[in-house]
Amino acid sequence: MPAIPMSSTLSFDEDRWVIQIRRSLEEEDIEDEEEEDNEVAVSIFDVPKTLMANKPEAYVPQQVAIGPYHHWRPELYDMEQYKLSAAKKVQRRFSLKFHHLIDHLLMLEPRIRRCYHRYLDFNGETLCWGVAVDACFLLEFLRIFGLREDKEVAGSVCSRMSHLIDDAGTKSAHNAILRDVMMLENQIPLFLLRTIMKFQKSSSSSQKHSDHLLRSMLVGFCKAISPFKIAGDLESINVTRHAHLLELVFFVIMPKSDETTEIEEAEEEEEDSSTEAKETSHGIITLSATGESPIKKLLNKIWNPICRAVHLMKNLIFSKPVKFALRNLWRIISLLPVVSLVKQPVEYLCFSVGDENRVDKEESSNDNRPPLIEEITIPSVTELAFAGVKFAPTNGDLSTISFSKKTATLYLPTITLDVNAEVVLRNMVAYEASAASGPLVLTRYTELMNGIIDTGEDAKLLRERGVLINRLQTDEEVGDMWNGMTKSVRLTKVPFLDKVIEDVNRLPALCITAEESGARRR
């Protein structure tokens, strides 16, 4: 079900709209306003239409509305009673008087509104009551994850919600709520949770304690929901710097900018060194013009014609017609039992040079053109395995994706796929498309996985190699999931991922297979 615009659920109040605009423009304390603008940026967006149209149920909450975007949807009203029960429990736990909390939130109303991309057609009091109750429900839900991490998170979860959530996360309602609270359009600012937890505790030590408890809840939540292994110290998370739950999980699993920069610099150095090596192997030895001895001149006269002759012979042997004929002949011969033992070394010696030249030319012509999804020309996992490519898991994040030419091994981070993973991945891709200013790393990763996983057999091979942990019912479900994630929002280039794809396609045994795979997918 697609998102319902506010104007279709409530009559538009022109007077309230004018009041809000006037108040925003007539702020007296301009300096304070500028500080707030710097502190709070838009972080809760509408899901891009190209993604929403592909699978709307992955982006629209099915069980509980958190925040104003889906608050008035009638099919979600059943959860209001549980929200109110959670609010009562939080009110008792933190000794709150709710009307005092609302009065405080009314002072933060402009800050709350600035977090949302969409215009919120609510009056201030309605908005503050709504997000306050939702924040209490979210605190009670997060408490189950905090109890796993920290003994200081004392107290039980609201008894009214006990049949919805469980410590093991096996109940269907529990997973439905998990998916809903990770949706881009179903977020509320994290500072609201901090505000509630420390509302009546003004001392700095109490505020630090509240932040510590909230951090424990968020750390447990990240571990439970993240499809990737989380590297690094989660205890160092600064809860004041993150916008909402989805942004926090995205931050935790994504490579940091300095790591990506180091990878790109290393790639540039490797490319420079490989270019020098190619020039040495294909070109003519040129000695320094100054101080040349007669012997060196004589050697140049003898050696240079030999190099030219060898270079011309290479071009003839590795021309497309000759190479095509040799490949087809070799495919037949390599099926013989004895010949198959030396298949890979022979292919490397006979076919690699022409392929490198071809790929180099493609790279030079495509350097400045962002790739389309259809242009991820890479064979499937089963095709790669048949050609001798191995797969191995890494312990790091997406920045550890690489391909070893020496061992023909594709390294991928371990990913766990359960009933929540598709919604989590899709909404993080939507957030990345809306908020990221640089390359869409996660988007490009999903495109890569979509490229190499076509069937359940592909998923099975990755599962057996430890790259994929499948908690769905079948491997076919994994294949269907990745095949459904084919929509991108905007073009992007991610150098280190694109280089992995290019390096895989350089393998001599894959050159024809990659082209056939790309043509088949198109």
VOGU-3710 file (C-alpha; in Angstrom, 3 decimals, decimal comma):
1> mpaipmsstl> 0,000/0,000/0,000  1,520/3,339/-0,996  2,058/6,185/1,425  -1,039/8,324/1,990  -0,470/12,085/1,711  -1,485/14,135/4,707  -3,885/16,172/2,594  -5,954/13,050/1,872  -6,350/12,071/5,533  -6,957/15,514/7,033
11> sfdedrwviq> -8,590/18,635/5,690  -5,889/21,141/4,949  -5,947/23,996/7,494  -4,910/27,147/5,644  -4,931/29,321/8,774  -2,604/26,935/10,621  -0,296/26,830/7,598  -0,091/30,658/7,532  0,584/30,770/11,272  3,421/28,273/10,971
21> irrsleeedi> 4,995/30,100/8,041  4,716/33,460/9,787  6,208/32,122/12,989  9,134/30,571/11,097  9,879/33,824/9,279  9,448/36,121/12,260  11,824/34,416/14,652  13,399/37,131/16,787  16,498/35,268/17,912  18,199/34,728/14,547
31> edeeeednev> 21,425/33,414/16,097  19,580/30,688/17,990  17,695/29,806/14,818  20,953/29,422/12,873  22,399/27,199/15,585  19,322/24,953/15,439  19,539/24,790/11,639  23,138/23,600/11,911  22,214/21,088/14,585  19,148/19,526/12,937
41> avsifdvpkt> 18,954/18,785/9,238  16,241/16,988/7,303  16,733/13,271/7,918  13,300/11,661/7,458  12,393/11,526/3,784  9,735/10,167/1,481  10,833/6,944/-0,199  11,756/7,715/-3,846  8,899/6,801/-6,185  11,056/4,474/-8,290
51> lmankpeayv> 11,675/2,328/-5,214  8,159/2,577/-3,779  6,604/1,400/-7,041  8,811/-1,709/-7,097  7,612/-3,141/-3,766  5,491/-0,727/-1,675  4,951/-3,154/1,218  8,682/-2,986/1,969  8,467/0,753/2,687  4,980/1,258/4,162
61> pqqvaigpyh> 4,440/0,083/7,791  2,203/-2,947/8,137  1,737/-3,093/11,911  2,629/0,143/13,693  2,989/3,780/12,663  5,901/5,652/14,248  5,882/9,382/13,544  3,456/11,566/11,599  3,711/10,211/8,024  1,445/7,176/8,548
71> hwrpelydme> -0,226/8,162/11,794  -3,776/8,409/10,421  -3,937/5,135/8,520  -7,013/3,279/9,898  -5,513/-0,212/9,466  -2,817/0,685/12,019  -5,207/1,949/14,709  -5,164/-1,388/16,558  -1,679/-0,553/17,849  -2,827/2,684/19,518
81> qyklsaakkv> -3,905/0,816/22,651  -0,417/-0,678/22,981  1,163/2,718/22,433  -0,922/4,172/25,266  0,006/1,275/27,556  3,666/1,893/26,778  3,235/5,613/27,490  1,724/4,832/30,900  4,581/2,457/31,697  7,200/5,056/30,711
91> qrrfslkfhh> 5,335/7,710/32,686  5,585/5,583/35,832  9,169/4,451/35,182  10,548/7,974/34,678  8,120/9,728/37,056  6,792/11,861/34,223  3,817/14,132/34,083  2,858/13,882/30,457  1,387/17,345/30,134  4,675/18,793/31,438
101> lidhllmlep> 6,525/16,782/28,798  4,202/18,085/26,061  4,755/21,661/27,209  8,491/21,079/26,887  8,144/19,464/23,447  6,067/22,414/22,227  9,179/24,530/22,657  11,018/22,047/20,436  8,259/21,950/17,809  10,212/23,838/15,088
111> rirrcyhryl> 13,161/21,494/15,640  10,905/18,437/15,316  9,346/19,707/12,094  12,748/20,419/10,555  13,621/16,705/10,737  10,887/15,868/8,216  11,097/16,405/4,482  7,316/16,528/4,106  5,147/19,389/5,300  3,315/18,219/8,439
121> dfngetlcwg> -0,306/19,378/8,430  -0,710/19,086/12,208  -1,055/21,791/14,779  1,808/21,904/17,265  0,011/20,209/20,143  -1,238/17,311/17,996  2,243/16,764/16,614  3,888/16,788/20,035  1,353/14,417/21,617  1,706/12,040/18,686
131> vavdacflle> 5,492/11,855/18,659  5,662/11,686/22,475  3,404/8,607/22,603  5,301/7,024/19,695  8,625/7,697/21,435  7,356/5,942/24,578  6,303/2,911/22,542  9,709/2,843/20,877  11,473/3,062/24,255  9,525/0,073/25,530
141> flrifglred> 10,273/-1,898/22,386  13,996/-1,046/22,550  14,120/-2,052/26,207  14,136/-5,745/25,240  17,424/-5,186/23,388  18,895/-3,145/26,225  18,214/-5,943/28,708  20,484/-8,207/26,640  23,345/-5,685/26,718  23,284/-4,013/30,105
151> kevagsvcsr> 22,089/-5,107/33,552  21,466/-1,445/34,426  18,489/-1,445/32,039  16,257/-2,546/34,874  12,559/-3,343/34,803  10,363/-5,494/32,641  8,730/-4,577/29,369  5,135/-3,335/29,470  2,955/-6,394/30,239  0,359/-5,315/27,674
161> mshliddagt> 3,042/-5,652/24,964  4,454/-8,968/26,197  2,590/-11,034/23,595  3,933/-8,790/20,797  7,629/-8,938/21,596  9,963/-11,578/22,999  13,623/-11,856/23,856  14,270/-14,531/21,238  12,602/-12,510/18,473  10,627/-15,523/17,245
171> ksahnailrd> 7,140/-14,044/17,342  5,788/-12,829/14,012  4,463/-9,619/15,601  7,934/-8,899/17,016  9,517/-9,174/13,567  6,723/-7,124/11,999  7,447/-4,300/14,462  11,192/-4,653/13,793  10,595/-4,184/10,077  8,261/-1,243/10,607
181> vmmlenqipl> 10,619/0,701/12,876  13,369/0,372/10,242  11,323/1,986/7,467  12,465/5,371/6,212  9,028/6,992/6,393  8,385/5,528/9,852  11,047/7,342/11,885  11,063/9,820/14,736  14,112/11,830/15,855  16,287/10,097/18,453
191> fllrtimkfq> 16,555/13,316/20,454  12,911/12,759/21,477  13,896/9,527/23,223  16,734/11,329/25,010  14,387/14,123/26,027  11,922/11,705/27,628  14,604/9,708/29,462  16,241/12,749/31,067  13,255/15,104/31,254  13,155/15,395/35,027
201> ksssssqkhs> 16,864/14,759/35,635  18,712/18,002/35,148  22,120/17,102/36,598  24,911/16,307/34,150  25,550/12,931/35,801  21,896/11,951/35,355  21,983/12,990/31,709  25,094/10,883/31,150  23,408/7,928/32,841  20,328/8,352/30,616
211> dhllrsmlvg> 22,512/8,457/27,526  24,330/5,336/28,715  21,037/3,437/29,091  19,809/4,629/25,693  23,114/3,632/24,108  22,771/0,113/25,548  19,325/-0,192/23,966  20,555/1,071/20,609  23,632/-1,186/20,610  21,452/-4,228/21,253
221> fckaispfki> 19,057/-3,129/18,527  21,865/-2,675/15,980  23,229/-6,144/16,703  19,781/-7,685/16,323  18,756/-5,974/13,093  21,992/-5,556/11,137  22,349/-8,079/8,276  26,149/-7,641/8,415  28,677/-8,407/11,106  29,343/-5,212/13,002
231> agdlesinvt> 32,999/-4,292/13,387  34,268/-1,674/15,778  33,325/-0,478/19,234  29,568/0,117/19,388  29,893/1,354/22,955  31,536/4,486/21,576  28,335/5,451/19,722  27,413/9,040/20,523  23,613/9,029/20,787  23,498/12,801/20,367
241> rhahllelvf> 24,867/12,631/16,803  22,388/10,272/15,172  19,113/11,283/13,602  16,958/8,155/13,978  17,136/4,349/14,166  17,535/3,759/10,431  20,328/6,326/10,153  22,108/4,782/13,147  22,122/1,263/11,659  23,218/2,695/8,301
251> fvimpksdet> 26,097/4,522/10,026  27,193/1,395/11,895  27,430/-0,912/8,871  28,725/1,480/6,215  32,438/2,030/5,497  33,650/5,305/6,919  34,762/7,933/4,435  38,441/7,799/5,438  38,505/4,016/4,918  36,996/4,386/1,444
261> teieeaeeee> 39,508/7,101/0,601  42,426/4,857/1,599  41,060/2,057/-0,581  40,691/4,352/-3,580  44,216/5,725/-3,113  45,626/2,183/-2,950  43,735/1,306/-6,128  45,138/4,348/-7,913  48,689/3,339/-6,919  48,051/-0,220/-8,129
271> edssteaket> 46,693/1,073/-11,446  49,748/3,314/-11,900  52,135/0,428/-11,261  50,190/-1,889/-13,593  50,263/0,789/-16,312  54,046/1,032/-15,998  54,336/-2,754/-16,231  52,207/-2,810/-19,386  54,291/-0,099/-20,991  57,434/-2,094/-20,238
281> shgiitlsat> 56,063/-5,340/-21,640  54,502/-3,826/-24,780  56,817/-0,977/-25,526  60,421/-0,535/-26,598  63,283/-0,086/-24,197  64,393/3,530/-24,401  67,653/4,417/-22,743  68,592/7,852/-21,542  69,744/10,108/-24,368  72,463/11,586/-22,253
291> gespikklln> 75,608/9,577/-21,726  74,637/6,694/-24,023  77,562/4,358/-24,692  78,141/2,765/-28,130  77,235/-0,620/-26,629  73,864/0,699/-25,422  73,158/2,194/-28,862  73,969/-1,124/-30,493  71,710/-3,022/-28,067  68,852/-0,610/-28,792
301> kiwnpicrav> 69,251/-1,125/-32,546  69,116/-4,902/-32,097  66,453/-5,097/-29,371  63,915/-2,573/-30,639  63,126/-4,375/-33,940  62,758/-7,632/-32,012  60,244/-5,972/-29,633  58,284/-4,558/-32,550  58,125/-7,969/-34,224  56,967/-9,674/-31,015
311> hlmknlifsk> 54,354/-6,963/-30,460  52,968/-7,368/-34,001  52,849/-11,153/-33,538  50,897/-10,732/-30,289  48,395/-8,460/-31,996  47,910/-11,021/-34,769  47,579/-13,996/-32,440  45,218/-12,201/-30,092  43,078/-10,575/-32,756  39,352/-11,223/-32,348
321> pvkfalrnlw> 38,894/-13,737/-35,231  41,934/-15,811/-34,246  41,134/-15,609/-30,567  37,496/-16,617/-31,117  38,587/-19,691/-33,088  41,206/-20,632/-30,480  38,717/-20,247/-27,631  36,139/-22,548/-29,228  38,813/-25,106/-30,051  40,207/-24,893/-26,511
331> riisllpvvs> 36,763/-25,381/-24,984  36,527/-28,740/-26,754  40,107/-29,827/-25,962  39,897/-28,784/-22,282  37,132/-31,317/-21,694  39,683/-34,133/-21,995  40,631/-35,491/-18,514  44,399/-34,946/-18,817  44,150/-31,500/-20,400  41,729/-30,276/-17,721
341> lvkqpveylc> 44,565/-30,460/-15,161  46,457/-27,651/-16,912  43,365/-25,752/-18,033  43,759/-22,619/-15,916  47,518/-22,024/-16,501  47,117/-22,441/-20,249  44,142/-20,069/-20,331  46,090/-17,506/-18,399  49,107/-17,673/-20,705  47,144/-17,797/-23,950
351> fsvgdenrvd> 44,206/-15,487/-23,420  45,032/-12,943/-20,678  46,889/-10,334/-22,764  44,110/-9,763/-25,262  41,519/-9,580/-22,496  43,528/-7,014/-20,548  43,865/-4,873/-23,668  40,143/-5,115/-24,292  39,196/-4,245/-20,718  41,720/-1,392/-20,618
361> keessndnrp> 40,133/0,138/-23,713  36,677/-0,209/-22,159  37,910/1,411/-18,939  39,378/4,399/-20,775  36,152/4,969/-22,716  33,896/4,577/-19,662  35,944/6,423/-17,015  33,624/9,409/-16,801  30,318/7,651/-17,403  28,390/6,339/-14,377
371> plieeitips> 27,339/2,714/-14,842  23,751/1,621/-15,298  22,393/-1,378/-13,419  22,060/-3,254/-16,706  25,787/-2,707/-17,290  26,882/-4,816/-14,310  28,135/-7,521/-16,643  29,216/-10,286/-14,332  28,489/-14,026/-14,410  26,401/-15,718/-11,750
381> vtelafagvk> 27,918/-17,529/-8,793  27,516/-20,936/-10,447  29,154/-19,661/-13,651  32,006/-18,128/-11,680  32,511/-21,338/-9,700  32,528/-23,408/-12,890  35,248/-21,127/-14,262  37,399/-21,718/-11,171  36,511/-18,650/-9,074  36,418/-19,269/-5,330
391> faptngdlst> 34,398/-17,375/-2,705  35,468/-16,480/0,805  33,908/-14,424/3,631  35,542/-11,384/5,182  35,229/-10,164/8,740  34,929/-6,499/7,803  32,365/-4,172/6,262  31,575/-3,462/2,616  35,003/-1,895/2,121  36,561/-5,377/2,429
401> isfskktatl> 35,000/-6,581/-0,839  37,896/-7,510/-3,118  39,089/-9,942/-5,748  42,433/-11,734/-5,638  43,805/-12,304/-9,129  46,469/-14,715/-7,847  44,034/-17,110/-6,196  40,928/-16,188/-8,265  39,033/-15,586/-5,013  36,135/-13,160/-4,590
411> ylptitldvn> 35,964/-11,883/-1,004  32,565/-10,726/0,258  31,364/-9,709/3,729  29,154/-12,238/5,473  25,485/-11,296/5,252  22,640/-12,834/7,262  19,308/-13,019/5,488  16,215/-13,491/7,636  12,587/-12,357/7,389  13,618/-8,770/8,154
421> aevvlrnmva> 16,690/-8,415/5,947  14,989/-7,347/2,711  13,073/-4,498/4,363  16,198/-3,374/6,214  18,346/-3,372/3,060  15,700/-1,699/0,906  15,098/1,126/3,366  18,806/1,722/3,927  19,199/1,974/0,151  16,299/4,470/0,122
431> yeasaasgpl> 17,924/6,472/2,927  21,289/6,419/1,146  19,663/7,688/-2,047  17,955/10,512/-0,132  20,706/11,582/2,252  24,119/10,500/0,907  26,209/13,105/-0,909  28,875/10,694/-2,151  28,853/7,349/-3,986  25,961/5,017/-3,216
441> vltrytelmn> 28,069/2,204/-1,779  25,227/0,101/-0,365  23,198/0,523/-3,550  26,121/-0,640/-5,669  26,643/-3,627/-3,347  23,003/-4,702/-3,761  23,421/-4,394/-7,530  26,537/-6,581/-7,374  24,725/-9,236/-5,333  21,768/-9,061/-7,697
451> giidtgedak> 24,243/-9,589/-10,541  25,859/-12,751/-9,156  22,769/-14,348/-7,550  20,237/-15,542/-10,111  18,943/-18,778/-8,618  18,717/-20,783/-5,430  21,793/-22,709/-6,562  23,810/-19,467/-6,527  22,589/-18,759/-2,992  23,426/-22,323/-1,939
461> llrergvlin> 27,037/-22,010/-3,132  27,531/-18,743/-1,216  25,921/-20,309/1,857  28,278/-23,289/1,690  31,272/-20,925/1,433  30,158/-18,963/4,514  29,459/-15,733/2,628  25,726/-16,008/3,189  23,853/-17,156/6,299  20,359/-18,172/5,237
471> rlqtdeevgd> 17,628/-18,034/7,864  14,862/-18,102/5,305  13,121/-21,365/4,467  14,873/-22,110/1,163  17,778/-20,959/-0,976  15,270/-20,133/-3,715  13,801/-17,429/-1,460  17,238/-15,817/-1,284  17,517/-15,830/-5,073  14,059/-14,297/-5,423
481> mwngmtksvr> 14,891/-11,622/-2,857  18,021/-10,420/-4,650  16,382/-10,612/-8,062  13,641/-8,314/-6,789  16,111/-5,623/-5,716  16,799/-4,255/-9,186  15,720/-0,632/-8,956  18,224/2,156/-8,430  17,451/5,805/-7,853  20,302/7,609/-9,541
491> ltkvpfldkv> 23,475/6,686/-11,371  26,611/6,230/-9,335  30,168/4,988/-9,542  31,802/3,294/-6,576  35,457/2,875/-7,600  36,483/-0,012/-5,372  33,347/-2,049/-6,154  33,486/-1,316/-9,878  37,135/-2,397/-9,877  36,191/-5,741/-8,294
501> iedvnrlpal> 33,633/-6,311/-11,051  36,188/-5,409/-13,726  38,878/-7,634/-12,196  36,507/-10,601/-12,120  35,589/-10,049/-15,752  39,290/-9,911/-16,715  39,652/-13,627/-16,026  40,221/-15,312/-19,393  37,762/-18,122/-18,722  35,018/-15,587/-17,986
511> citaeesgar> 35,312/-13,145/-20,869  32,703/-14,820/-23,081  30,604/-15,968/-20,101  30,367/-12,413/-18,705  29,213/-11,039/-22,031  26,617/-13,798/-22,394  25,377/-13,202/-18,825  25,012/-9,482/-19,406  23,124/-10,071/-22,651  20,833/-12,576/-20,940
521> rr> 19,960/-10,170/-18,093  19,325/-7,296/-20,496
//
